[in-house]
Amino acid sequence: MIAGVIGATGYAGAELVRLLSGHAGITGLSLSSVSFEGDRIEAVYPNFLKRVSVTLDKAEEVVKNSGVVFSALPAGAGEDYGKLCMEKGVPFIDISADFRFGDDEETYAAWYGKPYKHPELRSYAVYGLPEFNRRKIKELAAGGRVIIGNPGCYPTAASLGAFPALARGIAGPGVVIVDAASGISGGGREPSRAFHYPECADAVIPYKVGAHRHTPEISRNFAAMAGGNAPGVIFTPHLAPMNRGILSTIYIPLAESWRSRTVFGAPRPPGGEIEEKTGKIRELYAAFYRDEPFIRLLPPGIAAASNRVRQSNFCDISVHLDQGGTTLIILSAIDNMVKGAAGQAIQNMNIIFGFDETAGLTAIPSLF
């Protein structure tokens, strides 16, 4: 099968090319780029030399030539190609936010500044977080036409970290706080002052505080995972001086039945009540994610870190409690370019076509 990538010269698009080129079910690639149309992909990214040699074509030709199409375009730019794919009956996997909100055009327009161009396409669309929506993805794909709204990178890490606590009644009433740090590649390939080396090399910089457009996506996911009992969400993103990766620290108030009687500030003896409850919550997380190939629940004493998932589709999760035993602290680490974008898109393709879900995504994370 030929896989098409529209917007193949952005960071997410190039990562799709890298990963798809090693997928046993993909026999060829059809690629497009407005900025580099007519050039060869290896001239733009010399790392593809002797591995991928494809001329960058028009997006319409990519749709015409492909059995599956990935769009790595900005929000609002891919709907026309989604329409072409549905007319042709070709699965369309969109990495932008255009299909993440289903019929909720009001929320999309409020946060992304534009209405849906083709609202009728939402009848084909499904939110593509496999660990949450695998059954719906399969059901819609079986109908012959499917659009995947690939999740945002921050919502992926936050949602996977919080999912078991929200779904199994560990979370109590109150606000869930998500502090997340992302690598600079999350800002895309276009140069800007915020991502200029002297501006970000030696600093961890919060940005769009209280106003990041991934906030409603996280909130919606948390509500769905909690069965409609939506917790309040405070989300603060940070730019970290690294190329790639996301580490989310998620603070979840515990339900009364899970709270400790330990006095805040008192010593924590080995084997005490907090350690016991942490162990029970970790067991619940392990059972919840037992059959998920890309979720790695870390053993006690090891905290999730972004460098251990680099260039992989894994999400590493570690479970902790605060000293007072009232707040669950979850650390969730992903590679923003893989599980946060291209890798998750390929995972969705695997589900649609009945490939092994790990196909093309089995690489061990890079240490450096």
C-alpha positions, 0 to 999 in steps of 0.5 A: 500500500502507498502511504501519502503525507501532505506537508511532508517537510514539516517536523511531524511530516518528516517524522511520518516519512521516517517511520513509514519508510520502515513499515512492512505494510507500506510499499511506497510513499507519495509526498507533498510540500508547498514550500519545496514542491518539485524537490526531492525529500532527501534534498530537504532532509539529507538524513533520508539519503539512500533510504527514501527518494521521493519527489515532492508533489502537489497534495491532490496528487498525493490523495490520488496516488495513496491508499491512506493519507496523512495530513501534517498541515496547520489547523484549518488547512487540511479539510479540503483534502479530508473531503477528497479522501472521503470522496475516494474512500481513502482513510484520512489521518489528520495531525492538526486539531481540525477533527479532534472536537467532533461536532463541537464546532463552537469550541473549535472556533473559539480556540482556533479562530475559524469555523469548520469548512466542511462540517459534514465530514465530522460524521466520518471522524473519530478522536484517535487516542487508541487507548481510549477509542480503539473500538470506535476507530475499528467500528468507523473504519469498518464502514469504509470511510474514516477520518482520524483526528490525531490527538495533540501532543500535550493532551496525549501525555496528560490523558494517558497519565490521568485515564486510570485514575479518572475511570476507576474512581481514584480521582476525587472532586477538585481541580486537576493540575497539569504542568507540562514541559515540551521540547522545542520541536513542538513549535514547528519548523518555521523560525520565530523569535520564541524558538531562536536558540539564544531565547530558549537554550538556557531556560524553562519558559512557561507560555500561553499560561491559562490560554493554551489551545490544548486546554479544551482538548484535555478538559474534554478527554478528562470528562469523557474518561471520568464518565461525564463527571468533568473535573476542573483543569488547570494546564500550564505548558513550558518550553524546555531546552531540548529538541523533543519530548514531553514530561507532564506532571499531573496532580489529581485530588484523591477521592475520600476513600483513597486519602491517607490519614497521614499528617502532612509533614510527618515522617514517612516510614518505609512500608507506611500507609502512603507507600501502601496506597501508592502500591495499590494505585500502581497495581490498578494502573498496571491492570488498567494498561495490561494489554496496551503495547505502548504504555510502560508503567515504571517500577517503584523508585523510577520516575518517568523522564522524557529522555527514556522515550526518545524516538519511540511510541512509548508513554512512560508513566510513574505513580506517586503520592504527596506527603500528606496522602491527599494528592495523586502525582502522575508523571507521564513522558512521551516523545512529542514527535512520535506518540505525540504526533507521527507515531500515534498516527501510524498506530491509528493506521495500523488499527484501521487496516488490521496490521499489528498495532506495533508495526513500524513502531517497535524501535527501542528508545534512543538514549542520546 
